Structure formats: C-alpha cells, structure tokens
Amino acid sequence: MRRITIRVTPNASKTEIVGRELGVLKVRIAASATDGLANDALIRLLADEYDCAPSLVRIVKGATSKMKIVEFP
C-alpha cells in the first residue's frame, strides 16, 4: 500500500489534481466539505487517477482537515 499526503481545497470550480509542492499533492474538489462530500469526491478522483477501486482508497489521517494522508494500492 502507498501513502501520500494531500492538501485539499473544497468548493473549487472543478475537481482536479493541481500538482505537487514540497511532497504534498494539491487537489481541488468541487464538492463542499460538509457531510464528507469532499472526502467522497477525493476518493473517487484518486481511484480514477490511480486505476483502482474506490473501496481500496482510504483516508488514514485528516478526515476533517485540509491536509490528509491517503492510502491506496
């Protein structure tokens, strides 16, 4: 399993991976941070990007923070 650190910006105009800065993947999410919608959108985006099932992507730290550690195969 790989782990990456991600900085999420919710309520963006579109969902996209912006780039990498100092080892942190920067991601914009169109969904709101309320009710876990941004986390769900992040998981779907990473599953598509890294070609794995969304059920295999999990947020291991920072579920309520902009800075997250995500694990996936």
CYANA upper distance limits for C-alpha pairs under 8 A (distance plus 0.5 A):
  1 MET  CA     71 GLU  CA      6.87
  1 MET  CA     72 PHE  CA      5.96
  1 MET  CA     73 PRO  CA      4.96
  2 ARG  CA     71 GLU  CA      6.01
  2 ARG  CA     72 PHE  CA      5.98
  2 ARG  CA     73 PRO  CA      6.33
  3 ARG  CA     69 ILE  CA      7.01
  3 ARG  CA     70 VAL  CA      6.00
  3 ARG  CA     71 GLU  CA      4.94
  3 ARG  CA     72 PHE  CA      7.18
  4 ILE  CA     24 VAL  CA      7.92
  4 ILE  CA     25 LEU  CA      7.98
  4 ILE  CA     69 ILE  CA      6.12
  4 ILE  CA     70 VAL  CA      6.01
  4 ILE  CA     71 GLU  CA      7.19
  5 THR  CA     23 GLY  CA      7.93
  5 THR  CA     24 VAL  CA      5.71
  5 THR  CA     25 LEU  CA      6.76
  5 THR  CA     67 MET  CA      7.53
  5 THR  CA     68 LYS  CA      6.18
  5 THR  CA     69 ILE  CA      5.05
  5 THR  CA     70 VAL  CA      6.99
  6 ILE  CA     24 VAL  CA      5.90
  6 ILE  CA     25 LEU  CA      5.16
  6 ILE  CA     26 LYS  CA      6.34
  6 ILE  CA     27 VAL  CA      7.50
  6 ILE  CA     66 LYS  CA      8.40
  6 ILE  CA     67 MET  CA      6.19
  6 ILE  CA     68 LYS  CA      5.65
  6 ILE  CA     69 ILE  CA      6.71
  6 ILE  CA     70 VAL  CA      7.84
  7 ARG  CA     24 VAL  CA      7.12
  7 ARG  CA     25 LEU  CA      6.71
  7 ARG  CA     26 LYS  CA      5.47
  7 ARG  CA     27 VAL  CA      6.69
  7 ARG  CA     66 LYS  CA      5.97
  7 ARG  CA     67 MET  CA      5.08
  7 ARG  CA     68 LYS  CA      6.90
  8 VAL  CA     26 LYS  CA      6.76
  8 VAL  CA     27 VAL  CA      5.52
  8 VAL  CA     28 ARG  CA      6.33
  8 VAL  CA     29 ILE  CA      7.43
  8 VAL  CA     66 LYS  CA      5.49
  8 VAL  CA     67 MET  CA      6.96
  8 VAL  CA     68 LYS  CA      8.18
  9 THR  CA     26 LYS  CA      8.46
  9 THR  CA     27 VAL  CA      6.82
  9 THR  CA     28 ARG  CA      5.26
  9 THR  CA     29 ILE  CA      6.47
  9 THR  CA     66 LYS  CA      7.28
 10 PRO  CA     28 ARG  CA      6.59
 10 PRO  CA     29 ILE  CA      5.24
 10 PRO  CA     30 ALA  CA      6.49
 10 PRO  CA     31 ALA  CA      6.53
 10 PRO  CA     32 SER  CA      6.15
 10 PRO  CA     33 ALA  CA      6.41
 10 PRO  CA     38 ALA  CA      6.75
 11 ASN  CA     28 ARG  CA      8.31
 11 ASN  CA     29 ILE  CA      6.60
 11 ASN  CA     30 ALA  CA      5.23
 11 ASN  CA     31 ALA  CA      5.88
 11 ASN  CA     32 SER  CA      5.63
 11 ASN  CA     33 ALA  CA      7.93
 12 ALA  CA     28 ARG  CA      6.24
 12 ALA  CA     29 ILE  CA      5.95
 12 ALA  CA     30 ALA  CA      4.97
 12 ALA  CA     31 ALA  CA      7.86
 13 SER  CA     29 ILE  CA      8.31
 13 SER  CA     30 ALA  CA      6.06
 14 LYS  CA     28 ARG  CA      7.41
 14 LYS  CA     29 ILE  CA      6.75
 14 LYS  CA     30 ALA  CA      5.28
 15 THR  CA     27 VAL  CA      8.02
 15 THR  CA     28 ARG  CA      5.79
 15 THR  CA     29 ILE  CA      4.76
 15 THR  CA     30 ALA  CA      5.49
 15 THR  CA     31 ALA  CA      8.41
 15 THR  CA     45 LEU  CA      8.33
 16 GLU  CA     27 VAL  CA      6.39
 16 GLU  CA     28 ARG  CA      5.81
 16 GLU  CA     29 ILE  CA      7.08
 16 GLU  CA     45 LEU  CA      8.30
 17 ILE  CA     25 LEU  CA      8.07
 17 ILE  CA     26 LYS  CA      6.66
 17 ILE  CA     27 VAL  CA      4.94
 17 ILE  CA     28 ARG  CA      6.79
 18 VAL  CA     25 LEU  CA      8.17
 18 VAL  CA     26 LYS  CA      5.87
 18 VAL  CA     27 VAL  CA      5.93
 18 VAL  CA     28 ARG  CA      7.33
 19 GLY  CA     25 LEU  CA      6.40
 19 GLY  CA     26 LYS  CA      5.89
 19 GLY  CA     27 VAL  CA      7.86
 20 ARG  CA     24 VAL  CA      5.95
 20 ARG  CA     25 LEU  CA      4.96
 20 ARG  CA     26 LYS  CA      6.25
 21 GLU  CA     25 LEU  CA      7.09
 21 GLU  CA     26 LYS  CA      7.74
 29 ILE  CA     38 ALA  CA      6.76
 29 ILE  CA     41 ALA  CA      7.38
 29 ILE  CA     42 LEU  CA      7.36
 30 ALA  CA     38 ALA  CA      8.02
 31 ALA  CA     37 LEU  CA      6.41
 31 ALA  CA     38 ALA  CA      5.49
 31 ALA  CA     41 ALA  CA      7.33
 32 SER  CA     37 LEU  CA      6.45
 32 SER  CA     38 ALA  CA      6.04
 33 ALA  CA     37 LEU  CA      6.33
 33 ALA  CA     38 ALA  CA      5.39
 33 ALA  CA     39 ASN  CA      7.89
 34 THR  CA     38 ALA  CA      7.90
 36 GLY  CA     40 ASP  CA      6.78
 37 LEU  CA     41 ALA  CA      6.73
 38 ALA  CA     42 LEU  CA      6.54
 39 ASN  CA     43 ILE  CA      6.70
 39 ASN  CA     63 ALA  CA      7.75
 40 ASP  CA     44 ARG  CA      6.83
 41 ALA  CA     45 LEU  CA      6.61
 42 LEU  CA     46 LEU  CA      6.66
 43 ILE  CA     47 ALA  CA      6.56
 43 ILE  CA     54 PRO  CA      6.56
 43 ILE  CA     57 VAL  CA      6.58
 43 ILE  CA     58 ARG  CA      7.66
 44 ARG  CA     48 ASP  CA      6.72
 44 ARG  CA     54 PRO  CA      6.25
 45 LEU  CA     49 GLU  CA      6.59
 46 LEU  CA     50 TYR  CA      6.37
 46 LEU  CA     51 ASP  CA      8.47
 46 LEU  CA     54 PRO  CA      8.35
 46 LEU  CA     57 VAL  CA      8.00
 47 ALA  CA     51 ASP  CA      6.05
 47 ALA  CA     52 CYS  CA      5.44
 47 ALA  CA     53 ALA  CA      6.19
 47 ALA  CA     54 PRO  CA      5.59
 47 ALA  CA     56 LEU  CA      8.49
 47 ALA  CA     57 VAL  CA      7.15
 48 ASP  CA     52 CYS  CA      7.21
 48 ASP  CA     53 ALA  CA      8.46
 52 CYS  CA     56 LEU  CA      7.43
 52 CYS  CA     57 VAL  CA      8.38
 52 CYS  CA     73 PRO  CA      7.90
 53 ALA  CA     57 VAL  CA      7.71
 56 LEU  CA     72 PHE  CA      6.30
 56 LEU  CA     73 PRO  CA      7.49
 57 VAL  CA     70 VAL  CA      7.53
 57 VAL  CA     71 GLU  CA      6.35
 57 VAL  CA     72 PHE  CA      5.14
 57 VAL  CA     73 PRO  CA      8.13
 58 ARG  CA     70 VAL  CA      6.19
 58 ARG  CA     71 GLU  CA      5.94
 58 ARG  CA     72 PHE  CA      7.13
 59 ILE  CA     63 ALA  CA      6.81
 59 ILE  CA     68 LYS  CA      7.31
 59 ILE  CA     69 ILE  CA      6.47
 59 ILE  CA     70 VAL  CA      4.92
 59 ILE  CA     71 GLU  CA      6.84
 60 VAL  CA     68 LYS  CA      8.12
 60 VAL  CA     69 ILE  CA      6.20
 60 VAL  CA     70 VAL  CA      6.15
 60 VAL  CA     71 GLU  CA      7.10
 61 LYS  CA     68 LYS  CA      6.07
 61 LYS  CA     69 ILE  CA      5.58
 61 LYS  CA     70 VAL  CA      7.66
 62 GLY  CA     66 LYS  CA      7.64
 62 GLY  CA     67 MET  CA      6.50
 62 GLY  CA     68 LYS  CA      4.98
 62 GLY  CA     69 ILE  CA      7.07
 63 ALA  CA     68 LYS  CA      7.10
